[in-house]
């Protein structure tokens, strides 16, 4: 047999063995025989590199060095899910689904909620093309080289797959593999890792893929974008399985919410017998068309819900109560605790929210309290064991002056929090505004961070966000400060060396290219989050237009209510804020929406709803054509909708509403004619 034929044979055999072992969990060869064949293939590839398959099993060992991860825009947002914690809330979700589906029958899929990190993987012509982290949900990091080292993720799909395919799922480390990793680290005298999830997340960001290959990352995929023609979610799961993708066997099709509840009860007990960690169950309406009809809120899909299992809880003692000031002046009490282990991490502090929470729970210094991790992440106090309270303890009195600047606190009517009104002179508020300004979703100056901002503030160089654009190389080179970690008491030095300084200045300069909506979000105007900033920017087109808008004009913007409108008017009435905006303009920041070049204006001032399955276009292609020709995509039908573009199996609720309102319905052929005219 020729070397080329031998390489092809071994490559094919090893790919199949990988699939049998990592995806089907049914190995047909011993580990020793697999390693022998892999070594044989490695030697042949070294001797005859011209015959190496680009997706050879030997590539799983990595070796690619990534100096920095490229940022990639997601094809559609990677949304979070709303959470529920008990049966009553689950039943409320089912009632909402029943109303939104208009009395039609519906099914659910129930899936395990893996405790890992989300990933999007794109295949082109069946070959693994790109892997992207969740990031901020709109864009993430390109970690393709690292994901290619994961043995359960195929480099090449099987069967009859689409030319372009994107799948999403979760990466994690199995419990036994994590224990083995830590045993090895302890043997080598190194500190053990804290928990599997954080270790998996950190592993994916390692810049040497050969190091990633040494870590036992694994995962399951649970979503196929565009559904590949499948009419429901469960079908798309089965299609993914047929392509050789790793899909969890536990996923179940449920005819009712009671079937979902049985699934939840079963896995709440059985989760401890799984080889990987889960923290709940994900419930999804099965029908793709019903999902489309139900749509999304600004944060979550209305057709899906996450049921979270009860988290681990521990008893510890409150040593003290400290108070932290946020960038909006909100004063938050934090309990300092005797260290306690929760889900593999040491917890030393916990949130106690606000004065009302302290009063209602009667939390006192010296109390024994129950602590758990809210959403498995943020520690919080959930109860007080009053039987263990010292007879001399006294109730906690919330402070009345700012712990940072001594300004007298006030509590706005209708709010649960006390605030420091000294927004231009209170150090945490000043630094917090700057930290928000440079954040990833805002100006994205990744070369700066909390500690470096603190050094620049203490040096008198930063007092407001616009001061960033006044920083000079000579002013910041050589600055340094000793930083003490509050948890570990370890001390380290933050210093501004030549490369650090250049990276900071380059990052600040690059931030000037951020679009208007991100600059607006970066200003940190109260109640103006990322989504609201986009709506305002696209509506008013410029900062001047927004600043000059009356309260009535602001209220008229869809989804901008009176609270946001009043906050905007208050912000723009400040001479200090107006001066800072003018200074930002002088530094070249973008305060106008850049109008993108359109293919035509044939659909100008027309709004479209797209519903159903199409043969000439994908739904995303249709929506892009609408926008490229001056039209507007809207998610739901109203009196102002001009056209409903109808595909096969369109949801009956949309059709009924369109008929009732007299909205013109067209198919994709009629739409094509509109564009061609």
DOVOTI-505030 format. One record per residue (C-alpha): chain; z, y, x. Coordinates in steps of 0.05 Angstrom, whole numbers, plus 5000, padded with zeros to 4 digits. Layout:
residues N
KEBA  chain     Z     Y     X
KEBA      A     Z     Y     X
...
***
This chain:
residues 677
KEBA  chain     Z     Y     X
KEBA      A  5000  5000  5000
KEBA      A  4981  5069  5027
KEBA      A  5035  5121  5042
KEBA      A  5008  5164  4985
KEBA      A  5012  5107  4935
KEBA      A  5082  5087  4959
KEBA      A  5107  5159  4951
KEBA      A  5078  5162  4880
KEBA      A  5110  5095  4862
KEBA      A  5179  5113  4889
KEBA      A  5176  5182  4858
KEBA      A  5160  5153  4790
KEBA      A  5213  5098  4795
KEBA      A  5268  5147  4816
KEBA      A  5251  5196  4761
KEBA      A  5257  5140  4711
KEBA      A  5323  5117  4741
KEBA      A  5350  5189  4739
KEBA      A  5331  5193  4665
KEBA      A  5363  5126  4649
KEBA      A  5427  5144  4686
KEBA      A  5438  5217  4670
KEBA      A  5406  5226  4602
KEBA      A  5411  5157  4568
KEBA      A  5475  5137  4606
KEBA      A  5443  5067  4613
KEBA      A  5431  5055  4688
KEBA      A  5384  4998  4706
KEBA      A  5397  5000  4781
KEBA      A  5459  5002  4824
KEBA      A  5479  5067  4859
KEBA      A  5469  5033  4926
KEBA      A  5397  5011  4909
KEBA      A  5382  5081  4882
KEBA      A  5406  5114  4946
KEBA      A  5365  5065  4987
KEBA      A  5302  5081  4949
KEBA      A  5317  5156  4953
KEBA      A  5326  5152  5029
KEBA      A  5261  5114  5035
KEBA      A  5224  5167  4995
KEBA      A  5256  5223  5038
KEBA      A  5230  5191  5102
KEBA      A  5160  5181  5073
KEBA      A  5157  5253  5050
KEBA      A  5177  5278  5119
KEBA      A  5122  5236  5150
KEBA      A  5068  5253  5099
KEBA      A  5086  5322  5070
KEBA      A  5016  5331  5040
KEBA      A  5032  5278  4988
KEBA      A  5099  5305  4965
KEBA      A  5108  5315  4890
KEBA      A  5133  5387  4878
KEBA      A  5183  5357  4829
KEBA      A  5204  5299  4874
KEBA      A  5275  5270  4862
KEBA      A  5290  5289  4934
KEBA      A  5287  5363  4913
KEBA      A  5353  5353  4877
KEBA      A  5389  5365  4943
KEBA      A  5369  5438  4941
KEBA      A  5360  5480  5004
KEBA      A  5333  5545  4975
KEBA      A  5372  5607  4995
KEBA      A  5375  5663  4943
KEBA      A  5395  5730  4973
KEBA      A  5404  5760  4904
KEBA      A  5389  5734  4834
KEBA      A  5332  5767  4798
KEBA      A  5347  5794  4728
KEBA      A  5304  5763  4673
KEBA      A  5298  5788  4601
KEBA      A  5311  5734  4550
KEBA      A  5254  5717  4502
KEBA      A  5305  5727  4445
KEBA      A  5378  5747  4448
KEBA      A  5429  5694  4466
KEBA      A  5479  5708  4411
KEBA      A  5552  5689  4406
KEBA      A  5580  5654  4344
KEBA      A  5633  5678  4296
KEBA      A  5697  5637  4301
KEBA      A  5739  5603  4249
KEBA      A  5806  5568  4260
KEBA      A  5824  5532  4196
KEBA      A  5795  5496  4136
KEBA      A  5802  5556  4090
KEBA      A  5759  5599  4135
KEBA      A  5708  5543  4141
KEBA      A  5704  5539  4065
KEBA      A  5694  5615  4062
KEBA      A  5635  5606  4109
KEBA      A  5606  5552  4063
KEBA      A  5614  5599  4003
KEBA      A  5575  5653  4040
KEBA      A  5521  5603  4057
KEBA      A  5516  5582  3984
KEBA      A  5506  5654  3962
KEBA      A  5455  5670  4017
KEBA      A  5414  5608  4001
KEBA      A  5408  5629  3928
KEBA      A  5434  5565  3897
KEBA      A  5384  5520  3934
KEBA      A  5407  5455  3968
KEBA      A  5425  5459  4041
KEBA      A  5450  5415  4097
KEBA      A  5489  5427  4161
KEBA      A  5486  5401  4231
KEBA      A  5553  5392  4265
KEBA      A  5555  5393  4342
KEBA      A  5609  5390  4395
KEBA      A  5624  5459  4425
KEBA      A  5622  5447  4500
KEBA      A  5670  5487  4544
KEBA      A  5620  5508  4596
KEBA      A  5569  5563  4609
KEBA      A  5506  5577  4570
KEBA      A  5437  5568  4601
KEBA      A  5365  5580  4580
KEBA      A  5312  5535  4611
KEBA      A  5237  5547  4605
KEBA      A  5183  5494  4615
KEBA      A  5109  5507  4626
KEBA      A  5060  5450  4618
KEBA      A  5120  5403  4619
KEBA      A  5147  5428  4686
KEBA      A  5213  5464  4696
KEBA      A  5192  5536  4706
KEBA      A  5254  5579  4700
KEBA      A  5329  5576  4686
KEBA      A  5368  5637  4664
KEBA      A  5442  5650  4653
KEBA      A  5467  5682  4588
KEBA      A  5484  5748  4624
KEBA      A  5495  5802  4572
KEBA      A  5455  5763  4519
KEBA      A  5394  5807  4529
KEBA      A  5380  5789  4601
KEBA      A  5410  5742  4653
KEBA      A  5404  5718  4724
KEBA      A  5347  5673  4748
KEBA      A  5384  5611  4775
KEBA      A  5324  5564  4775
KEBA      A  5335  5536  4845
KEBA      A  5407  5518  4827
KEBA      A  5391  5486  4760
KEBA      A  5338  5443  4793
KEBA      A  5393  5408  4832
KEBA      A  5426  5382  4767
KEBA      A  5405  5310  4759
KEBA      A  5409  5308  4683
KEBA      A  5360  5366  4676
KEBA      A  5288  5338  4682
KEBA      A  5238  5374  4727
KEBA      A  5183  5344  4684
KEBA      A  5184  5329  4609
KEBA      A  5164  5264  4577
KEBA      A  5120  5248  4517
KEBA      A  5080  5299  4476
KEBA      A  5112  5366  4491
KEBA      A  5090  5438  4477
KEBA      A  5054  5476  4532
KEBA      A  5109  5530  4531
KEBA      A  5179  5508  4514
KEBA      A  5246  5542  4519
KEBA      A  5311  5504  4508
KEBA      A  5383  5527  4511
KEBA      A  5448  5491  4524
KEBA      A  5512  5488  4563
KEBA      A  5528  5468  4634
KEBA      A  5595  5438  4654
KEBA      A  5632  5392  4702
KEBA      A  5659  5325  4677
KEBA      A  5735  5317  4680
KEBA      A  5734  5258  4729
KEBA      A  5684  5294  4775
KEBA      A  5729  5355  4775
KEBA      A  5790  5314  4794
KEBA      A  5750  5281  4850
KEBA      A  5727  5349  4876
KEBA      A  5799  5375  4879
KEBA      A  5825  5312  4913
KEBA      A  5773  5322  4967
KEBA      A  5791  5396  4975
KEBA      A  5865  5380  4981
KEBA      A  5848  5326  5033
KEBA      A  5811  5379  5073
KEBA      A  5870  5428  5067
KEBA      A  5833  5474  5018
KEBA      A  5860  5503  4954
KEBA      A  5842  5464  4891
KEBA      A  5798  5496  4838
KEBA      A  5833  5522  4776
KEBA      A  5792  5491  4720
KEBA      A  5724  5458  4706
KEBA      A  5693  5515  4667
KEBA      A  5706  5570  4719
KEBA      A  5684  5523  4774
KEBA      A  5619  5508  4738
KEBA      A  5606  5582  4727
KEBA      A  5621  5599  4800
KEBA      A  5578  5541  4824
KEBA      A  5516  5567  4787
KEBA      A  5522  5634  4824
KEBA      A  5524  5603  4894
KEBA      A  5464  5629  4933
KEBA      A  5450  5566  4973
KEBA      A  5423  5512  4926
KEBA      A  5440  5457  4977
KEBA      A  5513  5475  4966
KEBA      A  5503  5474  4890
KEBA      A  5473  5404  4897
KEBA      A  5540  5380  4925
KEBA      A  5576  5402  4861
KEBA      A  5573  5353  4802
KEBA      A  5542  5400  4750
KEBA      A  5518  5368  4685
KEBA      A  5502  5392  4616
KEBA      A  5473  5383  4546
KEBA      A  5417  5421  4511
KEBA      A  5425  5439  4438
KEBA      A  5373  5490  4418
KEBA      A  5297  5493  4420
KEBA      A  5266  5561  4410
KEBA      A  5208  5565  4361
KEBA      A  5230  5494  4341
KEBA      A  5164  5464  4366
KEBA      A  5140  5460  4294
KEBA      A  5203  5426  4269
KEBA      A  5225  5448  4200
KEBA      A  5299  5439  4214
KEBA      A  5348  5440  4271
KEBA      A  5364  5366  4270
KEBA      A  5289  5350  4278
KEBA      A  5285  5396  4337
KEBA      A  5344  5360  4370
KEBA      A  5308  5294  4362
KEBA      A  5244  5324  4391
KEBA      A  5283  5349  4451
KEBA      A  5310  5279  4461
KEBA      A  5239  5251  4459
KEBA      A  5219  5299  4515
KEBA      A  5272  5268  4560
KEBA      A  5321  5326  4554
KEBA      A  5396  5312  4555
KEBA      A  5421  5317  4483
KEBA      A  5492  5298  4461
KEBA      A  5495  5236  4417
KEBA      A  5552  5263  4374
KEBA      A  5509  5314  4336
KEBA      A  5510  5296  4263
KEBA      A  5470  5316  4201
KEBA      A  5518  5333  4144
KEBA      A  5502  5337  4070
KEBA      A  5563  5380  4053
KEBA      A  5618  5422  4083
KEBA      A  5666  5363  4069
KEBA      A  5624  5320  4116
KEBA      A  5630  5375  4168
KEBA      A  5706  5376  4159
KEBA      A  5709  5300  4169
KEBA      A  5669  5310  4234
KEBA      A  5718  5364  4256
KEBA      A  5779  5321  4241
KEBA      A  5750  5262  4279
KEBA      A  5732  5301  4342
KEBA      A  5797  5340  4342
KEBA      A  5830  5273  4358
KEBA      A  5774  5241  4398
KEBA      A  5761  5301  4444
KEBA      A  5816  5277  4491
KEBA      A  5775  5213  4503
KEBA      A  5712  5250  4522
KEBA      A  5691  5255  4595
KEBA      A  5681  5330  4588
KEBA      A  5719  5387  4555
KEBA      A  5703  5414  4486
KEBA      A  5740  5469  4449
KEBA      A  5713  5461  4379
KEBA      A  5654  5444  4335
KEBA      A  5591  5486  4321
KEBA      A  5566  5485  4249
KEBA      A  5494  5506  4234
KEBA      A  5452  5509  4170
KEBA      A  5400  5456  4184
KEBA      A  5337  5486  4152
KEBA      A  5299  5533  4197
KEBA      A  5272  5571  4137
KEBA      A  5341  5580  4107
KEBA      A  5365  5605  4175
KEBA      A  5310  5656  4174
KEBA      A  5328  5678  4103
KEBA      A  5401  5687  4121
KEBA      A  5387  5727  4185
KEBA      A  5437  5759  4232
KEBA      A  5492  5810  4235
KEBA      A  5491  5856  4296
KEBA      A  5530  5803  4335
KEBA      A  5524  5735  4301
KEBA      A  5476  5691  4262
KEBA      A  5498  5686  4190
KEBA      A  5477  5613  4188
KEBA      A  5523  5586  4242
KEBA      A  5598  5584  4255
KEBA      A  5643  5558  4310
KEBA      A  5706  5521  4289
KEBA      A  5757  5527  4346
KEBA      A  5808  5472  4357
KEBA      A  5881  5493  4364
KEBA      A  5891  5514  4436
KEBA      A  5945  5494  4485
KEBA      A  6012  5530  4476
KEBA      A  6070  5538  4525
KEBA      A  6140  5568  4522
KEBA      A  6159  5620  4574
KEBA      A  6202  5683  4582
KEBA      A  6185  5758  4577
KEBA      A  6208  5790  4642
KEBA      A  6185  5861  4624
KEBA      A  6137  5900  4581
KEBA      A  6088  5946  4616
KEBA      A  6039  5995  4586
KEBA      A  5966  6003  4605
KEBA      A  5920  6062  4588
KEBA      A  5847  6048  4573
KEBA      A  5786  6092  4581
KEBA      A  5792  6118  4509
KEBA      A  5866  6135  4519
KEBA      A  5891  6075  4479
KEBA      A  5959  6052  4505
KEBA      A  5965  5976  4505
KEBA      A  6031  5940  4517
KEBA      A  6028  5879  4563
KEBA      A  6082  5827  4570
KEBA      A  6100  5807  4641
KEBA      A  6118  5733  4638
KEBA      A  6152  5680  4679
KEBA      A  6090  5643  4707
KEBA      A  6067  5585  4663
KEBA      A  6008  5537  4666
KEBA      A  5957  5542  4610
KEBA      A  5892  5501  4610
KEBA      A  5893  5495  4685
KEBA      A  5908  5568  4702
KEBA      A  5972  5604  4718
KEBA      A  5989  5657  4666
KEBA      A  6034  5716  4686
KEBA      A  6019  5767  4632
KEBA      A  5997  5767  4560
KEBA      A  5971  5816  4508
KEBA      A  6018  5842  4455
KEBA      A  5966  5888  4423
KEBA      A  6004  5949  4396
KEBA      A  6069  5978  4370
KEBA      A  6060  5946  4301
KEBA      A  6051  5877  4332
KEBA      A  6114  5886  4374
KEBA      A  6153  5908  4313
KEBA      A  6127  5853  4267
KEBA      A  6141  5797  4317
KEBA      A  6204  5832  4344
KEBA      A  6185  5818  4416
KEBA      A  6239  5838  4466
KEBA      A  6248  5835  4541
KEBA      A  6284  5770  4557
KEBA      A  6257  5733  4497
KEBA      A  6230  5663  4502
KEBA      A  6159  5666  4473
KEBA      A  6102  5619  4458
KEBA      A  6038  5636  4495
KEBA      A  5967  5610  4484
KEBA      A  5898  5631  4504
KEBA      A  5860  5668  4449
KEBA      A  5790  5639  4448
KEBA      A  5813  5596  4508
KEBA      A  5807  5658  4552
KEBA      A  5856  5716  4541
KEBA      A  5930  5697  4540
KEBA      A  5969  5723  4480
KEBA      A  6039  5716  4451
KEBA      A  6037  5678  4385
KEBA      A  6111  5669  4370
KEBA      A  6183  5684  4390
KEBA      A  6236  5630  4396
KEBA      A  6292  5672  4368
KEBA      A  6343  5615  4372
KEBA      A  6341  5624  4449
KEBA      A  6351  5700  4446
KEBA      A  6409  5732  4485
KEBA      A  6460  5763  4438
KEBA      A  6458  5828  4478
KEBA      A  6382  5838  4472
KEBA      A  6358  5903  4442
KEBA      A  6294  5917  4402
KEBA      A  6234  5944  4440
KEBA      A  6220  6018  4431
KEBA      A  6148  6037  4442
KEBA      A  6140  6093  4494
KEBA      A  6125  6164  4470
KEBA      A  6094  6192  4534
KEBA      A  6035  6168  4575
KEBA      A  6059  6123  4632
KEBA      A  6004  6152  4677
KEBA      A  6003  6227  4665
KEBA      A  6065  6239  4622
KEBA      A  6026  6272  4565
KEBA      A  6058  6262  4497
KEBA      A  6025  6205  4459
KEBA      A  5997  6213  4390
KEBA      A  5977  6162  4337
KEBA      A  5916  6183  4296
KEBA      A  5923  6172  4222
KEBA      A  5898  6104  4200
KEBA      A  5899  6074  4271
KEBA      A  5944  6020  4299
KEBA      A  5945  6048  4371
KEBA      A  5979  6105  4406
KEBA      A  5933  6147  4449
KEBA      A  5940  6194  4508
KEBA      A  5902  6258  4489
KEBA      A  5894  6280  4562
KEBA      A  5824  6249  4569
KEBA      A  5802  6295  4626
KEBA      A  5865  6290  4667
KEBA      A  5893  6220  4657
KEBA      A  5873  6176  4717
KEBA      A  5860  6110  4680
KEBA      A  5818  6146  4629
KEBA      A  5777  6181  4683
KEBA      A  5767  6117  4723
KEBA      A  5755  6077  4659
KEBA      A  5699  6123  4637
KEBA      A  5665  6116  4705
KEBA      A  5673  6040  4704
KEBA      A  5641  6039  4635
KEBA      A  5585  6085  4658
KEBA      A  5565  6039  4716
KEBA      A  5572  5975  4675
KEBA      A  5517  5923  4670
KEBA      A  5498  5941  4599
KEBA      A  5499  6015  4616
KEBA      A  5474  6045  4683
KEBA      A  5481  5978  4719
KEBA      A  5506  6002  4787
KEBA      A  5527  5933  4810
KEBA      A  5544  5956  4881
KEBA      A  5604  5993  4853
KEBA      A  5665  5965  4818
KEBA      A  5736  5980  4797
KEBA      A  5766  5979  4867
KEBA      A  5712  6022  4899
KEBA      A  5716  6072  4842
KEBA      A  5792  6075  4853
KEBA      A  5781  6092  4927
KEBA      A  5729  6146  4910
KEBA      A  5776  6175  4857
KEBA      A  5836  6176  4903
KEBA      A  5792  6210  4956
KEBA      A  5776  6266  4907
KEBA      A  5702  6251  4903
KEBA      A  5699  6223  4832
KEBA      A  5728  6257  4770
KEBA      A  5672  6245  4720
KEBA      A  5610  6201  4717
KEBA      A  5561  6255  4738
KEBA      A  5599  6261  4805
KEBA      A  5566  6195  4825
KEBA      A  5501  6233  4834
KEBA      A  5535  6282  4882
KEBA      A  5559  6228  4930
KEBA      A  5533  6234  5001
KEBA      A  5529  6183  5057
KEBA      A  5573  6226  5103
KEBA      A  5627  6235  5050
KEBA      A  5640  6162  5035
KEBA      A  5625  6126  5100
KEBA      A  5691  6101  5130
KEBA      A  5734  6108  5067
KEBA      A  5783  6051  5058
KEBA      A  5845  6029  5019
KEBA      A  5893  5971  5019
KEBA      A  5891  5934  4952
KEBA      A  5948  5888  4930
KEBA      A  5932  5832  4880
KEBA      A  5985  5836  4825
KEBA      A  5982  5762  4811
KEBA      A  5983  5733  4882
KEBA      A  6014  5793  4919
KEBA      A  5959  5784  4971
KEBA      A  5936  5847  5006
KEBA      A  5865  5862  5028
KEBA      A  5825  5923  5050
KEBA      A  5769  5955  5010
KEBA      A  5726  5993  5061
KEBA      A  5662  6032  5058
KEBA      A  5621  6007  5116
KEBA      A  5548  6025  5130
KEBA      A  5516  5970  5088
KEBA      A  5565  5980  5031
KEBA      A  5551  6055  5029
KEBA      A  5476  6045  5029
KEBA      A  5480  5993  4973
KEBA      A  5522  6041  4932
KEBA      A  5475  6100  4942
KEBA      A  5414  6056  4928
KEBA      A  5446  6030  4864
KEBA      A  5462  6101  4840
KEBA      A  5391  6124  4855
KEBA      A  5362  6063  4818
KEBA      A  5405  6078  4757
KEBA      A  5364  6141  4744
KEBA      A  5309  6096  4717
KEBA      A  5352  6068  4661
KEBA      A  5323  6083  4591
KEBA      A  5355  6135  4545
KEBA      A  5390  6085  4501
KEBA      A  5429  6058  4561
KEBA      A  5447  6127  4586
KEBA      A  5472  6144  4516
KEBA      A  5515  6081  4515
KEBA      A  5540  6096  4585
KEBA      A  5570  6162  4562
KEBA      A  5625  6123  4527
KEBA      A  5624  6162  4462
KEBA      A  5674  6130  4416
KEBA      A  5644  6080  4366
KEBA      A  5576  6084  4401
KEBA      A  5566  6014  4426
KEBA      A  5503  5983  4455
KEBA      A  5469  5970  4388
KEBA      A  5487  6038  4358
KEBA      A  5462  6073  4420
KEBA      A  5394  6039  4412
KEBA      A  5389  6058  4338
KEBA      A  5406  6130  4354
KEBA      A  5359  6135  4413
KEBA      A  5300  6106  4376
KEBA      A  5314  6149  4314
KEBA      A  5323  6217  4348
KEBA      A  5278  6202  4409
KEBA      A  5316  6251  4455
KEBA      A  5386  6275  4472
KEBA      A  5368  6345  4448
KEBA      A  5348  6317  4381
KEBA      A  5413  6278  4376
KEBA      A  5458  6335  4399
KEBA      A  5427  6383  4348
KEBA      A  5430  6333  4290
KEBA      A  5474  6354  4233
KEBA      A  5528  6309  4203
KEBA      A  5481  6298  4145
KEBA      A  5423  6278  4190
KEBA      A  5468  6230  4229
KEBA      A  5493  6198  4165
KEBA      A  5421  6187  4143
KEBA      A  5407  6141  4202
KEBA      A  5409  6068  4178
KEBA      A  5475  6034  4194
KEBA      A  5506  6098  4223
KEBA      A  5564  6114  4178
KEBA      A  5610  6174  4172
KEBA      A  5659  6150  4225
KEBA      A  5605  6146  4279
KEBA      A  5573  6211  4256
KEBA      A  5639  6248  4261
KEBA      A  5652  6219  4330
KEBA      A  5584  6243  4354
KEBA      A  5594  6313  4327
KEBA      A  5662  6317  4359
KEBA      A  5635  6294  4426
KEBA      A  5577  6343  4426
KEBA      A  5621  6401  4405
KEBA      A  5658  6397  4471
KEBA      A  5632  6448  4523
KEBA      A  5657  6401  4578
KEBA      A  5613  6344  4551
KEBA      A  5553  6388  4541
KEBA      A  5559  6414  4613
KEBA      A  5562  6343  4640
KEBA      A  5499  6324  4601
KEBA      A  5462  6384  4630
KEBA      A  5484  6364  4700
KEBA      A  5459  6293  4688
KEBA      A  5392  6321  4666
KEBA      A  5388  6361  4731
KEBA      A  5398  6296  4770
KEBA      A  5339  6264  4734
KEBA      A  5374  6217  4685
KEBA      A  5331  6196  4626
KEBA      A  5348  6232  4561
KEBA      A  5284  6218  4524
KEBA      A  5255  6154  4494
KEBA      A  5194  6134  4534
KEBA      A  5140  6119  4483
KEBA      A  5105  6055  4502
KEBA      A  5030  6053  4501
KEBA      A  5005  6021  4437
KEBA      A  4944  5977  4429
KEBA      A  4928  6020  4368
KEBA      A  4963  6060  4313
KEBA      A  4931  6020  4257
KEBA      A  4999  5999  4230
KEBA      A  5034  6066  4240
KEBA      A  5088  6081  4188
KEBA      A  5083  6010  4159
KEBA      A  5141  5962  4158
KEBA      A  5133  5886  4157
KEBA      A  5176  5825  4142
KEBA      A  5150  5760  4174
KEBA      A  5171  5695  4140
KEBA      A  5148  5622  4145
KEBA      A  5110  5579  4194
KEBA      A  5042  5601  4221
KEBA      A  4983  5565  4253
KEBA      A  4946  5622  4287
KEBA      A  5007  5656  4317
KEBA      A  5080  5642  4332
KEBA      A  5129  5687  4294
KEBA      A  5145  5724  4359
KEBA      A  5071  5736  4372
KEBA      A  5062  5764  4302
KEBA      A  5121  5812  4311
KEBA      A  5095  5835  4378
KEBA      A  5026  5849  4349
KEBA      A  5059  5890  4294
KEBA      A  5098  5932  4344
KEBA      A  5039  5939  4392
KEBA      A  4998  5969  4336
KEBA      A  5050  6019  4314
KEBA      A  5084  5979  4259
KEBA      A  5157  5964  4249
KEBA      A  5190  5896  4241
KEBA      A  5248  5892  4192
KEBA      A  5291  5831  4178
KEBA      A  5301  5838  4103
KEBA      A  5259  5860  4044
KEBA      A  5274  5927  4010
KEBA      A  5237  5980  3970
KEBA      A  5213  6011  4035
KEBA      A  5180  5947  4060
KEBA      A  5104  5952  4059
KEBA      A  5082  5880  4072
KEBA      A  5110  5810  4072
KEBA      A  5070  5766  4120
KEBA      A  5074  5697  4089
KEBA      A  5070  5631  4126
KEBA      A  5078  5559  4103
KEBA      A  5145  5538  4074
KEBA      A  5168  5609  4065
KEBA      A  5239  5615  4038
KEBA      A  5239  5623  3962
KEBA      A  5290  5679  3962
KEBA      A  5244  5726  4002
KEBA      A  5185  5710  3958
KEBA      A  5225  5722  3894
KEBA      A  5251  5789  3920
KEBA      A  5182  5811  3943
KEBA      A  5153  5796  3874
KEBA      A  5210  5832  3840
KEBA      A  5200  5895  3883
KEBA      A  5125  5892  3881
KEBA      A  5118  5883  3957
KEBA      A  5048  5863  3978
KEBA      A  5045  5792  4007
KEBA      A  4991  5774  4058
KEBA      A  4977  5711  4099
KEBA      A  4962  5710  4173
KEBA      A  4886  5712  4161
KEBA      A  4893  5776  4120
KEBA      A  4939  5805  4174
KEBA      A  4886  5789  4227
KEBA      A  4834  5825  4186
KEBA      A  4880  5887  4182
KEBA      A  4884  5888  4258
KEBA      A  4810  5876  4268
KEBA      A  4787  5931  4221
***
